[in-house]
């Protein structure tokens, strides 16, 4: 069996995203195929530029060249930190992937949601809005991670095609444009032929299986990835619209739908009555 290509995942400045749920979903890909192996790496704060860690970084879009350059520097510092600390300090093995994908809520210029250069790629979910769901934000993230990761298996990089086909390699300038690709889980004939020439049928079949997100399963299917996400991380893919569940979505998760509706009606009625009482006093 050929060696898997290891892909490192880093989070920088993700104050809203449910990174634990996201990490579980990304790591779940490892048991579905044998072409890629995903790893989650937690960077120390002092390895990240200070202006990437303050709140203002979430408002002002950053240039593609700047964020890619900073992410390269972070990986270099991180590799040095691992070299000096992991084996000696923790007694752990330190082998890991050399390809790094950063997930961030820092906005990119021109509303881009993904950028790549050599062995470093960046995904920005700053443009995520609740109305984009369904599918959930996590399903968008896993699709973009796949889009960036798969071409690293090739000797020559596979560029996206301008025509929208619902393919993993569709060109989509804005985040919401990825929706067709997420929903269809498809690799078009042209892209499949390119993959076949360089990777062979077995690896391509593994990639197709990965891209077809049916392996996530249903929420009510015991032991499925979707079921575990709900039970262990309180993130229900069919319900959660934001980067993490709201309090109301958590209530809906644990209560039967009819009872949830009754609770919402009660709260709405109570607030309306309070407002009318307040207006009368005035």
Buried (B, 14 or more C-beta within 10 A) or exposed (E): EEEBBBBBBBBBBBEBBBBBBBBBBBBBBBEBBBBBBBBBBEBEEEBBBEEBEEEEBBEEBBEBEEBBEBBBBBBEBBBEBBEEEBEEEEEEEEEBBEBBBBBBBBBBBEEBBBBBBEBBBBBBBBBBEEEBBEBBBBBBBBBBBBBBBBBBBEEEEBEBBEEEBBBBBBEBEEBBBBBBBBBBBBBBEEBBEBBEEEBEEEBBBBBBBBBBBEBBBEBEEEEBBBBBBBBEBBBBBEBBBBBBBEEEBBBBBEEEEEEBEEBEEEEEEEEEEEEEEEEEEE
